[in-house]
Amino acid sequence: MKVLVVGGGGREHALVWKISQSPRVSKIYCAPGNGGISELAECVDIAATNVPEMVRFAKEHDIDMTVVAPEDPLAMGMVDALKDEGLKAFGPTKDAAVIESSKVFAKRLMQKYGIPTAEYRTFDDYHKALEYAETVRYPIVIKAEGLALGKGVIIANNTDGAKQALKSMMVDNVFGHAGQRVIIEEYLTGSEVTVLAFTDGKSIVPMVSSQDHKRVYDNDEGANTGGMGAFSPSRMYTAKVAEQVEETIIKPTIEAMAKEGRPFQGVLYFGLMLTEQGPKVLEYNARFGDPETQVVLPRLKTDIVDIFEAVIDKRLDQIDIQWDDNAAVCVVLASGGYPGEYKKGYPITGLDRVMEDPQTVVFHSGTRKIDGEYYTNGGRVLGVTAVADDLDSAVKKAYESVSKIHFQDMHYRRDIGRK
């Protein structure tokens, strides 16, 4: 069969890598793809958000399955458009993807159905938001309502910090339309965990747990990024906690979406905080997380194409999904200056040395391949993922591999998976 993967980052590289392991797949396309993806798939010069062109390509090339990975095309209704043409597509419809594209919708859904989350208030008036910020106990969390590439969340430790965040979102429009409405919510403390789940709208199969590191510097300092690394499993996510999360959060969310007439088919991402009062939802994503995908998929034993088809055909309950009892760690190598301004076009060396280790794989996020050589082409450049019997061994192996790779102004955190 022929598969088209939509997107061009590290998550998409991990998906293409996993799909390429299926004996059922004869050809993979990726649009737009990147330098590393080009080793496994034919990259197609179509923007991930170009819905009409993507549908046209899928029809003309007789694509058997399209996997829509990023949030923007999901929110724009790419899956709907493909299905309307009689094509198989993996991912939620536009109506279901609103659980990520509108944080206000998500918070109201949790409130309506009693799904545990932080207390919150919503504002579309800058001055009213400022007035409220004068009355709260700090720290607080301020979120842009819409999609902001994982960067639309700011923790304010005092009134001045809140004023600065609200001005940047609602007046300066640093996140564009996404920040015209904001959520101000209580700051939750505890251990942060990510759980992804396959669902066909009725049946649910949670994946192995993971944790990501959002802040750009060690010890969770600096600005929020799209993610500087991840590891799986979480040290905190015990069998007892998993059972509690499934009963109080995962199942109620899928049932709530069905009751709202927005059945969710695809992968739902649960960003959780394990508080003293129990697990609570920090955020939902309507797709695989990045970089969590880079540590979860290497542990998956079952053919991912079989899983995708079972989700699309609403027969997820008929498939046995199995995982390796091991650990994985991904360290993101970023361009100097990220998540702010950075330069592109630096040559990358050492990748061939890393790929000699069968337990290490390098997922490309922002690279270009020119005349057989790789060059930096984004903020997050590479995700170096190592698999081992336990977390400590995986951490050691990942950083050994990182030490072999070089490009100018390369930046990475040195504490991924260590806590």
C-alpha positions as CSV (number, residue, x, y, z in Angstrom):
1,M,0.0,0.0,0.0
2,K,1.0,3.6,-0.5
3,V,1.0,6.0,2.5
4,L,1.2,9.8,2.6
5,V,2.4,11.5,5.8
6,V,1.5,15.2,6.2
7,G,4.1,17.3,8.0
8,G,7.9,17.9,8.1
9,G,9.3,17.7,11.7
10,G,10.7,15.2,14.1
11,R,7.3,13.7,14.9
12,E,6.7,13.1,11.2
13,H,10.2,11.5,10.8
14,A,9.3,9.1,13.7
15,L,6.0,8.2,12.0
16,V,7.6,7.7,8.6
17,W,10.3,5.5,10.3
18,K,7.7,3.4,12.0
19,I,5.4,3.1,9.0
20,S,8.5,2.0,6.9
21,Q,8.8,-1.0,9.1
22,S,5.4,-2.4,8.0
23,P,5.7,-5.2,5.5
24,R,2.4,-3.9,4.0
25,V,3.8,-0.6,2.8
26,S,5.4,-0.4,-0.6
27,K,5.7,3.4,-0.9
28,I,5.8,6.4,1.5
29,Y,5.4,10.0,0.6
30,C,5.8,12.9,3.0
31,A,4.7,16.5,2.4
32,P,6.7,18.6,2.8
33,G,9.1,16.3,4.7
34,N,12.7,17.2,5.5
35,G,16.3,16.1,4.9
36,G,16.2,13.0,7.1
37,I,12.8,11.9,6.0
38,S,14.0,11.9,2.4
39,E,16.0,8.8,3.3
40,L,12.8,6.8,3.9
41,A,10.1,8.6,1.9
42,E,9.7,10.6,-1.2
43,C,9.3,14.2,-0.1
44,V,6.7,16.3,-1.8
45,D,6.8,20.1,-2.0
46,I,3.3,20.8,-0.6
47,A,2.8,22.8,2.6
48,A,1.2,20.8,5.4
49,T,-1.5,23.5,5.5
50,N,-2.4,23.4,1.8
51,V,-5.5,21.3,2.0
52,P,-6.7,21.4,-1.6
53,E,-3.2,20.5,-3.0
54,M,-2.8,17.6,-0.4
55,V,-6.2,16.2,-1.4
56,R,-5.3,16.5,-5.1
57,F,-2.0,14.7,-4.6
58,A,-3.6,11.9,-2.6
59,K,-6.2,11.3,-5.4
60,E,-3.7,11.5,-8.3
61,H,-1.3,9.1,-6.7
62,D,-3.9,6.6,-5.5
63,I,-2.8,7.0,-1.8
64,D,-4.3,4.2,0.3
65,M,-3.9,6.1,3.6
66,T,-3.0,9.6,4.6
67,V,-1.7,10.3,8.1
68,V,-2.3,13.9,9.1
69,A,0.2,14.6,11.9
70,P,0.4,18.4,12.7
71,E,-2.3,20.4,14.5
72,D,-2.8,23.1,11.9
73,P,-4.1,21.0,9.0
74,L,-6.2,19.0,11.5
75,A,-7.8,22.2,12.7
76,M,-8.4,23.3,9.1
77,G,-10.3,20.1,8.3
78,M,-7.8,18.2,6.1
79,V,-9.1,14.8,7.3
80,D,-12.7,15.9,6.4
81,A,-11.6,17.0,3.0
82,L,-9.8,13.7,2.3
83,K,-12.8,11.6,3.6
84,D,-15.2,13.7,1.4
85,E,-13.2,12.4,-1.6
86,G,-13.5,8.8,-0.4
87,L,-9.9,8.6,0.8
88,K,-8.7,6.9,4.0
89,A,-7.3,9.4,6.5
90,F,-5.9,9.0,10.0
91,G,-6.6,11.8,12.4
92,P,-9.6,13.6,13.9
93,T,-12.1,15.7,11.9
94,K,-12.2,19.5,12.3
95,D,-15.0,19.2,14.8
96,A,-13.0,16.9,17.0
97,A,-9.7,18.7,16.6
98,V,-11.3,21.7,18.3
99,I,-10.3,20.0,21.6
100,E,-6.8,21.4,20.8
101,S,-7.4,24.3,18.5
102,S,-9.6,26.0,21.1
103,K,-8.4,25.9,24.7
104,V,-11.7,27.6,25.8
105,F,-13.7,24.7,24.2
106,A,-11.4,22.2,26.0
107,K,-11.8,23.9,29.4
108,R,-15.6,24.2,29.1
109,L,-15.8,20.5,28.1
110,M,-13.8,19.5,31.2
111,Q,-16.0,21.7,33.4
112,K,-19.2,20.4,31.9
113,Y,-18.3,16.7,32.3
114,G,-16.4,16.9,35.6
115,I,-13.0,16.1,34.2
116,P,-10.4,17.3,36.7
117,T,-8.4,20.4,35.6
118,A,-7.2,23.7,36.9
119,E,-9.6,26.5,37.9
120,Y,-9.8,29.1,35.2
121,R,-11.3,32.3,33.8
122,T,-11.5,33.3,30.1
123,F,-11.0,36.9,28.8
124,D,-11.2,38.6,25.4
125,D,-11.0,42.1,26.9
126,Y,-7.4,43.1,27.7
127,H,-8.4,45.6,30.5
128,K,-10.6,43.1,32.2
129,A,-7.9,40.5,32.1
130,L,-5.5,43.1,33.7
131,E,-8.0,43.8,36.5
132,Y,-8.4,40.1,37.2
133,A,-4.6,39.7,37.3
134,E,-4.5,42.2,40.2
135,T,-6.7,39.9,42.3
136,V,-5.2,36.5,42.0
137,R,-2.7,34.5,44.0
138,Y,0.6,33.9,42.1
139,P,2.0,32.1,40.2
140,I,-0.7,31.9,37.5
141,V,-0.7,30.4,34.0
142,I,-1.7,32.5,31.0
143,K,-2.6,30.7,27.8
144,A,-3.3,31.9,24.3
145,E,-6.6,30.3,23.3
146,G,-5.6,29.1,19.9
147,L,-2.7,27.2,18.3
148,A,0.7,28.7,19.0
149,L,3.2,26.0,18.1
150,G,3.4,24.8,21.7
151,K,4.6,28.2,22.9
152,G,1.4,30.0,23.9
153,V,1.7,29.3,27.6
154,I,3.3,31.7,30.0
155,I,3.8,31.2,33.7
156,A,3.6,34.6,35.5
157,N,5.1,34.8,39.0
158,N,3.8,38.3,39.8
159,T,1.6,41.1,38.6
160,D,4.3,42.6,36.4
161,G,4.9,39.3,34.7
162,A,1.1,38.8,34.1
163,K,0.8,42.3,32.6
164,Q,3.8,41.7,30.3
165,A,2.3,38.3,29.1
166,L,-1.2,39.7,28.6
167,K,0.2,42.7,26.6
168,S,2.3,40.5,24.4
169,M,-0.6,38.2,23.6
170,M,-3.6,40.5,23.5
171,V,-2.1,43.9,22.4
172,D,1.2,43.0,20.6
173,N,-0.3,39.9,19.0
174,V,2.9,37.8,19.2
175,F,0.7,34.7,18.6
176,G,-1.5,36.4,16.1
177,H,-5.2,35.5,16.2
178,A,-4.4,32.7,18.7
179,G,-3.9,35.2,21.5
180,Q,-6.9,37.4,21.0
181,R,-8.7,35.4,23.7
182,V,-6.8,34.1,26.8
183,I,-7.3,31.8,29.7
184,I,-5.9,32.7,33.1
185,E,-5.8,29.6,35.3
186,E,-4.4,28.4,38.6
187,Y,-0.9,27.1,38.7
188,L,-0.8,23.4,39.4
189,T,2.1,21.7,41.1
190,G,3.3,18.1,40.9
191,S,4.8,15.8,38.3
192,E,4.0,16.4,34.7
193,V,3.3,13.4,32.5
194,T,2.1,12.8,29.0
195,V,-0.2,9.9,27.9
196,L,-1.1,9.4,24.3
197,A,-4.1,7.2,23.4
198,F,-5.3,5.6,20.3
199,T,-9.1,5.8,20.0
200,D,-11.7,5.1,17.3
201,G,-14.3,7.2,19.1
202,K,-15.5,4.4,21.3
203,S,-12.6,2.0,22.2
204,I,-9.5,3.5,23.8
205,V,-5.9,2.1,24.0
206,P,-3.5,4.2,26.0
207,M,0.1,4.2,25.0
208,V,3.1,3.9,27.3
209,S,3.7,7.1,29.3
210,S,6.3,9.8,28.6
211,Q,7.5,13.1,29.9
212,D,8.8,16.0,27.9
213,H,11.0,19.0,28.8
214,K,9.5,22.3,27.5
215,R,11.9,24.9,28.8
216,V,14.9,25.8,26.7
217,Y,17.5,25.5,29.5
218,D,18.5,23.0,32.2
219,N,16.5,22.7,35.4
220,D,13.4,23.9,33.5
221,E,14.6,27.4,33.1
222,G,14.1,29.9,30.3
223,A,11.4,30.3,27.7
224,N,8.9,27.6,26.6
225,T,9.8,25.8,23.4
226,G,8.1,23.1,21.3
227,G,10.1,20.6,23.4
228,M,13.8,20.1,24.2
229,G,13.6,16.4,24.8
230,A,11.5,13.5,26.2
231,F,11.7,10.1,27.9
232,S,9.5,7.1,28.3
233,P,8.3,5.7,30.6
234,S,7.6,8.3,33.3
235,R,9.1,7.4,36.6
236,M,5.9,8.7,38.3
237,Y,3.2,7.0,36.2
238,T,2.5,3.8,38.2
239,A,-0.1,1.2,37.4
240,K,-2.3,2.7,40.1
241,V,-2.0,6.2,38.6
242,A,-2.6,4.9,35.1
243,E,-5.9,3.2,36.3
244,Q,-7.0,6.4,37.9
245,V,-6.2,8.5,34.8
246,E,-8.1,6.1,32.6
247,E,-11.2,6.1,34.8
248,T,-11.3,9.9,35.6
249,I,-9.8,11.5,32.5
250,I,-9.3,9.4,29.4
251,K,-12.6,7.5,29.2
252,P,-14.7,10.5,30.3
253,T,-13.0,12.7,27.7
254,I,-13.7,10.3,24.8
255,E,-17.3,9.8,26.0
256,A,-17.8,13.6,26.4
257,M,-16.6,14.2,22.8
258,A,-19.1,11.6,21.5
259,K,-21.9,13.2,23.5
260,E,-21.0,16.6,22.1
261,G,-21.4,15.2,18.5
262,R,-17.7,15.4,17.9
263,P,-16.5,11.8,18.1
264,F,-12.7,11.6,18.2
265,Q,-10.8,9.2,16.0
266,G,-7.1,9.3,16.0
267,V,-4.5,10.0,18.7
268,L,-5.5,12.1,21.7
269,Y,-2.7,13.6,23.8
270,F,-3.3,14.1,27.5
271,G,-0.9,16.5,29.2
272,L,-1.3,15.7,32.9
273,M,-0.2,17.1,36.2
274,L,-0.1,14.5,39.0
275,T,-1.1,16.8,41.9
276,E,-1.7,15.9,45.6
277,Q,-5.4,16.0,44.9
278,G,-5.0,13.5,42.0
279,P,-4.3,13.7,38.3
280,K,-5.5,16.8,36.4
281,V,-5.5,17.8,32.8
282,L,-3.1,20.5,31.7
283,E,-3.9,20.4,28.0
284,Y,-5.2,18.2,25.2
285,N,-3.6,17.8,21.8
286,A,-5.5,16.3,18.9
287,R,-2.4,14.3,17.6
288,F,0.9,12.7,18.4
289,G,3.1,15.0,20.6
290,D,6.5,16.2,19.5
291,P,9.0,15.1,20.8
292,E,7.0,12.5,22.8
293,T,6.4,10.5,19.6
294,Q,10.2,10.0,19.2
295,V,10.3,8.0,22.5
296,V,6.9,6.3,22.4
297,L,7.0,4.8,18.9
298,P,10.5,3.1,19.3
299,R,8.8,1.0,22.1
300,L,5.8,0.0,19.9
301,K,5.9,-3.7,18.8
302,T,2.6,-3.8,16.8
303,D,2.5,-2.8,13.2
304,I,1.4,0.9,13.3
305,V,-0.4,0.6,9.9
306,D,-2.6,-2.1,11.3
307,I,-3.4,0.2,14.3
308,F,-4.2,3.2,12.0
309,E,-6.5,1.1,9.9
310,A,-8.3,-0.3,13.0
311,V,-8.9,3.3,14.2
312,I,-10.2,4.5,10.8
313,D,-12.5,1.4,10.5
314,K,-13.7,1.7,14.1
315,R,-12.5,-1.7,15.1
316,L,-9.8,-0.8,17.6
317,D,-11.2,-3.3,20.1
318,Q,-10.2,-6.1,17.6
319,I,-6.4,-5.4,17.7
320,D,-3.9,-6.4,20.3
321,I,-1.4,-3.5,20.7
322,Q,1.9,-4.6,22.4
323,W,4.9,-2.6,23.7
324,D,8.5,-3.4,24.6
325,D,9.4,-3.4,28.3
326,N,12.2,-1.0,27.9
327,A,13.0,2.7,28.0
328,A,13.7,5.5,25.4
329,V,15.2,9.0,25.7
330,C,15.3,11.7,23.1
331,V,17.6,14.7,23.3
332,V,16.7,17.6,21.0
333,L,19.6,19.4,19.4
334,A,18.5,23.0,18.6
335,S,19.9,26.0,16.8
336,G,21.5,28.7,19.0
337,G,19.0,31.3,19.8
338,Y,15.9,29.0,19.6
339,P,13.1,29.6,20.5
340,G,14.0,33.2,19.5
341,E,15.9,34.2,16.4
342,Y,18.4,31.7,15.0
343,K,20.4,31.2,11.8
344,K,20.1,28.3,9.3
345,G,22.3,26.6,6.9
346,Y,25.1,25.2,9.1
347,P,26.6,21.9,8.0
348,I,25.9,18.9,10.4
349,T,28.6,16.4,11.0
350,G,28.8,13.1,12.9
351,L,25.4,11.6,12.0
352,D,27.0,8.6,10.3
353,R,28.9,7.7,13.5
354,V,25.7,7.8,15.5
355,M,23.7,5.6,13.1
356,E,26.2,2.8,13.5
357,D,24.5,2.0,16.9
358,P,21.3,-0.1,16.2
359,Q,19.8,1.1,19.5
360,T,20.1,4.8,18.5
361,V,18.1,6.6,15.9
362,V,18.3,10.3,14.9
363,F,15.0,11.9,14.0
364,H,15.3,15.1,11.8
365,S,13.2,18.1,12.8
366,G,14.7,21.0,10.8
367,T,17.3,19.8,8.2
368,R,17.9,20.1,4.5
369,K,19.8,17.6,2.4
370,I,22.1,19.1,-0.3
371,D,24.4,16.9,-2.4
372,G,24.3,14.2,0.2
373,E,25.1,16.5,3.1
374,Y,22.8,17.7,5.9
375,Y,22.4,21.3,6.9
376,T,20.4,23.0,9.7
377,N,17.0,24.4,8.6
378,G,15.0,25.1,11.7
379,G,14.9,25.9,15.4
380,R,14.8,22.3,16.5
381,V,17.2,20.5,14.3
382,L,17.6,16.9,15.4
383,G,16.1,14.5,18.0
384,V,18.7,11.9,19.2
385,T,16.7,8.9,20.5
386,A,18.3,6.0,22.4
387,V,16.6,2.8,23.5
388,A,17.9,0.6,26.4
389,D,16.7,-1.8,29.1
390,D,16.1,1.1,31.6
391,L,16.0,4.9,31.7
392,D,19.4,5.5,33.2
393,S,21.1,3.4,30.5
394,A,19.0,5.1,27.8
395,V,20.0,8.5,29.1
396,K,23.7,7.5,29.0
397,K,23.5,6.1,25.5
398,A,21.6,9.2,24.2
399,Y,24.2,11.6,25.5
400,E,27.0,9.5,24.2
401,S,25.4,9.8,20.7
402,V,24.9,13.5,21.1
403,S,28.6,14.0,21.8
404,K,29.3,12.7,18.2
405,I,27.2,15.3,16.4
406,H,28.2,18.9,15.7
407,F,27.0,22.0,14.0
408,Q,27.7,25.7,14.7
409,D,25.9,27.1,17.8
410,M,24.3,23.7,18.6
411,H,22.3,23.9,21.9
412,Y,20.8,21.1,23.9
413,R,19.7,20.4,27.5
414,R,22.0,18.2,29.6
415,D,19.3,17.0,32.0
416,I,16.8,15.1,29.8
417,G,15.5,12.0,31.5
418,R,17.5,12.5,34.6
419,K,14.5,13.5,36.8
